[in-house]
Amino acid sequence: MSDHRFAVDQLVRLKGRFGLSPTTEEVYRITGTLPERNNSPQYRIRNDEERYERVTTEDSIEACEAAPVSQEPVQ
């Protein structure tokens, strides 16, 4: 049994598939951990722009950093 490498509330993105790179807008937050599937831990993930959660395996996601928040004053 493997340990989950990612934690709940951590930001991740899907790894590129079929030669396509994921866009920076495709940032997901881990909402829960699930049991392994084919020896790979699973996660529930959600993008703020979507109305549903996805289930993915650990080998299909990678950690990402949050987009920097602008510190400029609003005029």
N, C-alpha and C positions, 0 to 999 in steps of 0.2 A: 504494500500500500504506500503510495506517495503522499507527501505533504503538499498542501496547496502553496504555491509560490507567491501568489497574489492575495491581498487582503481585501475585505469588504471596504467599500468607499474609495479604493484605489482607482486611479484613472488608467485606462488601457485603450488600445486600438487593435483592430483586427489586422493580422498580417496580410500582406498582399497575396492575392490568389490569382491564378491563371495569368500571371505576368503583369497584373495591374497593381499599382501602388495605392494604398489607402490614402484618402485625403485627410487633411488636418481637421476637417469638420466631423470626421467619424471618430469622435472620442466617446468612450463609454465608461460608465462608472460600474464597478462591481457591486451588485446588490446582494449577492449571496453565494455560498459555496455549495456544491453538490458532490455526490459520490463519483468515483472514477468511472470512466468509460474507456475501454480498450487501454487500460493502464495509464490514462491521462486524466488528472483531476478536471472536473467541470465547474463552470461558473454561470451564474445568472448575471447578465450585463444589461445596461440600459443607456440609451442616448437621450439627452434632454429633449431632442427634437422629435422623438418617436413616442407613440402612445402605448408601446408594448415592450416587454423584456425579451431578450434572446438568451439562448443557452449555447455555450461554446466550450470547447476543451482548451486546456492550458496551452497546448502546442499551437493553437490558432490565434493567440493574442500576445501582445507585447506591452510592456509598461510605457507610459508616455508622461510627459510633464504637462502641467496645466498651462494654458495660455497666460502670458503675463497680463496683469490688470493694469490699465493705463493709470498713471499717477498725475496726469495733467488736470488742472482745474477746469471745470465747466464754465464757459462764459455766457 
